[in-house]
């Protein structure tokens, strides 16, 4: 099995950027700046959600599924960096994983949200990501294949946006991860949703945000497994074996005090999975 990297990000308003662009008075607190920007955005668009380039990344969670050199299956679930790390550390760590493994990237709405935000925040933070931006321009054989299959082009498969593909690239047909995961017998979202992240961050609950993000990437990986079953990448016994492998790994995580969310998550599987 080629290396697979499933990813999801969580963001908050970029208060520093807002101050730089809008020149809000120094007397305003960060909370006041964010609330004013969101209020102004609502007046213009009917939504408080700020433009993607003004989203600051506070969590990047991943599933890494690969086969080791000795042929053993390996899966890891977690969030990059530590809660105290700044945005640059998180974004660089994400692109370093791509540099290291050249994985199959898998996301849910990664083309519409996560990757554009990562692009903008990489620019802001002097992040380097040469493997990710490889387009097959050099002459070595390892690079040439990226001309026909790279991370950037919409219809190439090195990045598979599950939501986009299943909707046949038709935004009106998009399905939410939480709802479709539950229909397929998987647990779906736990603890919060994206609209609650800013409030949780204000309350000092970054560890909770990271845990929530981790359950989202596991949902996405499970949906990827179901997709592989549908398209013939897995036989049904292979699909069942992979689900058992994921569950066994999560059971091991669930006994750790900082990862107690996995007990609730495992209880959310239904017979349809």
C-alpha positions in Angstrom: 0.0 0.0 0.0 1.3 3.4 -1.0 1.5 6.0 1.9 -1.8 7.7 2.5 -2.0 11.1 4.3 -5.5 12.2 5.3 -5.6 15.7 6.7 -7.9 18.3 8.1 -7.3 21.8 9.5 -9.0 24.0 12.0 -8.8 27.8 11.8 -9.6 31.0 13.7 -9.6 34.7 12.5 -6.2 36.0 11.8 -6.3 39.0 14.2 -2.7 40.1 13.4 -3.5 40.1 9.7 -6.7 42.0 10.2 -4.9 44.7 12.2 -2.4 45.0 9.4 -4.9 45.3 6.7 -7.7 47.2 8.3 -5.7 49.4 10.7 -8.1 48.8 13.7 -7.3 51.0 16.7 -4.7 49.6 19.1 -7.2 50.1 21.9 -9.3 47.2 20.5 -8.7 43.8 22.0 -8.1 40.8 19.7 -11.7 39.6 20.4 -13.1 43.0 19.5 -11.1 43.0 16.2 -12.3 39.5 15.2 -15.9 40.3 16.1 -15.9 43.6 14.2 -14.4 41.9 11.1 -16.9 39.1 11.3 -19.8 41.6 11.7 -18.6 43.6 8.7 -18.3 40.4 6.7 -21.8 39.4 7.6 -23.1 42.8 6.4 -21.4 42.2 3.0 -22.1 38.5 2.5 -24.7 37.3 5.0 -22.0 35.1 6.6 -19.5 35.9 9.3 -16.9 33.5 7.8 -13.8 35.5 6.9 -12.0 35.1 3.5 -9.6 32.1 3.4 -6.4 34.1 3.5 -7.5 35.6 6.8 -7.9 32.2 8.5 -5.1 31.4 10.9 -4.4 27.6 11.3 -4.5 26.4 14.9 -4.7 22.6 14.3 -3.7 20.2 11.6 -4.7 16.6 12.2 -3.6 13.6 10.1 -4.0 9.9 9.5 -0.9 8.4 8.1 -1.4 4.9 6.7 1.6 3.2 5.2 3.5 -0.1 5.0 6.9 -0.2 6.7 10.0 -1.4 4.9 9.6 -4.8 6.5 6.0 -5.1 5.1 4.1 -4.4 8.3 1.0 -2.2 8.1 1.2 1.0 10.1 -1.3 3.7 11.0 -0.9 6.8 13.0 -3.5 9.4 14.0 -2.7 12.7 15.7 -2.2 16.4 15.4 1.0 18.0 14.1 3.2 19.8 16.5 2.2 20.8 20.1 -0.6 23.1 21.3 1.9 25.8 22.1 3.5 25.8 18.6 2.9 28.7 16.3 1.3 28.5 12.9 4.5 28.3 10.9 5.6 25.2 12.8 2.3 23.4 12.0 2.2 24.3 8.3 5.8 23.4 7.8 5.3 20.1 9.5 2.4 19.3 7.1 4.5 20.0 4.0 7.5 18.1 5.5 5.3 15.0 5.6 4.6 15.3 1.9 8.4 15.9 1.3 9.2 12.7 3.3 6.5 10.3 2.0 5.1 11.7 -1.3 1.8 10.3 -0.1 -1.6 10.0 -1.6 -3.4 13.0 0.0 -7.0 12.5 1.0 -9.3 15.2 2.3 -13.0 16.2 2.6 -13.3 19.6 1.0 -9.6 20.0 0.9 -9.7 21.7 -2.5 -12.3 24.2 -1.4 -10.9 25.0 2.0 -8.0 23.2 3.6 -5.4 23.4 0.8 -6.1 27.1 -0.3 -5.8 28.1 3.4 -2.5 26.1 3.6 -1.2 27.8 0.5 -1.9 31.3 1.8 -0.6 30.6 5.3 2.6 29.0 3.8 3.2 32.2 1.9 2.6 34.3 5.0 5.0 32.2 7.1 7.9 31.6 4.7 7.1 27.9 4.5 8.9 25.8 1.9 7.0 23.0 0.1 8.9 22.0 -3.0 7.6 18.4 -3.3 4.0 19.5 -3.0 4.4 22.1 -5.8 6.3 19.6 -8.1 4.8 19.8 -11.6 7.2 17.6 -13.5 9.4 20.4 -14.9 12.8 18.8 -14.2 14.1 15.9 -16.3 14.7 13.2 -13.6 12.4 10.3 -13.8 11.1 10.8 -10.2 9.9 14.3 -11.2 8.6 13.7 -14.7 5.7 11.6 -13.5 4.3 14.7 -11.7 3.6 16.2 -15.1 0.7 13.7 -15.4 -0.3 13.2 -11.8 0.5 16.0 -9.2 -1.0 17.6 -6.1 -2.2 20.8 -7.8 -4.3 19.9 -10.9 -8.0 19.4 -10.1 -8.4 16.1 -12.0 -5.2 14.4 -10.9 -5.3 11.9 -8.1 -2.3 12.6 -5.9 -4.8 14.8 -3.9 -8.2 13.1 -3.6 -10.9 15.5 -2.3 -13.6 12.9 -1.4 -16.4 15.5 -1.2 -15.5 17.0 -4.6 -15.1 13.7 -6.4 -18.2 12.1 -5.0 -20.3 15.1 -6.0 -18.8 14.9 -9.5 -17.2 18.4 -9.0 -20.7 19.9 -8.7 -21.0 22.1 -5.6 -24.8 21.7 -5.5 -24.3 18.0 -4.9 -21.8 18.2 -2.1 -22.5 16.1 1.0 -21.4 16.9 4.6 -18.8 14.5 6.0 -20.7 14.1 9.3 -24.0 13.1 7.6 -22.6 10.8 5.0 -20.2 9.1 7.5 -23.2 8.4 9.8 -25.1 7.0 6.8 -22.2 4.6 6.2 -22.2 3.4 9.8 -19.2 5.5 11.0 -19.4 7.7 14.2 -19.2 11.1 12.5 -18.3 14.3 14.3 -17.7 14.4 18.1 -17.6 17.3 20.5 -18.0 20.3 18.2 -18.1 21.4 14.6 -16.2 24.0 12.7 -18.5 26.9 13.6 -17.6 26.4 17.3 -13.8 26.4 17.0 -13.4 30.2 17.5 -15.4 30.1 20.7 -13.6 27.1 22.0 -10.2 28.7 21.2 -11.3 31.8 23.1 -12.1 29.6 26.1 -8.6 28.0 26.0 -9.8 24.7 24.7 -7.2 24.1 22.0 -6.6 20.5 23.1 -10.3 19.9 22.6 -10.1 21.4 19.1 -7.2 19.1 18.2 -9.1 16.1 19.5 -12.1 17.1 17.5 -10.0 17.5 14.4 -8.5 14.1 14.9 -11.9 12.4 14.8 -12.7 14.2 11.6 -9.6 12.8 9.8 -10.5 9.3 11.0 -14.0 9.8 9.5 -12.4 10.9 6.3 -10.1 7.8 6.2 -13.0 5.5 6.8 -14.9 7.1 4.0 -11.8 6.7 1.8 -11.9 2.9 2.7 -15.6 2.7 1.7 -14.7 4.5 -1.5 -12.0 1.9 -2.2 -14.5 -0.8 -1.7 -16.9 0.8 -4.1 -14.3 1.3 -6.8 -12.7 -2.1 -6.5 -9.6 -1.1 -4.6 -10.6 -3.3 -1.7 -12.5 -6.6 -1.8 -15.1 -6.9 0.9 -12.9 -9.1 3.1 -10.0 -6.6 2.7 -12.3 -3.7 3.6 -13.4 -5.5 6.8 -9.8 -6.3 7.6 -8.9 -2.6 7.3 -11.8 -1.5 9.5 -10.7 -4.0 12.1 -7.1 -2.7 11.9 -8.3 0.9 12.4 -10.5 0.0 15.3 -7.8 -2.0 17.0 -5.4 0.9 16.7 -8.0 3.3 18.2 -8.7 0.9 21.0 -5.0 1.2 21.9 -5.2 5.0 21.8 -8.4 5.1 24.0 -6.6 3.9 27.1 -4.4 7.0 27.1 -5.8 9.7 29.3 -5.2 12.5 26.7 -7.0 10.4 24.0 -10.2 9.4 25.8 -12.4 10.6 22.9 -11.7 7.4 21.1 -13.9 5.3 23.5 -16.9 7.4 22.6 -15.9 7.3 18.9 -15.6 3.5 18.8 -19.0 3.3 20.4 -20.4 5.2 17.5 -19.9 2.5 14.9 -23.1 0.8 13.6 -23.8 -2.5 11.8 -23.8 -0.7 8.5 -20.1 0.0 8.7 
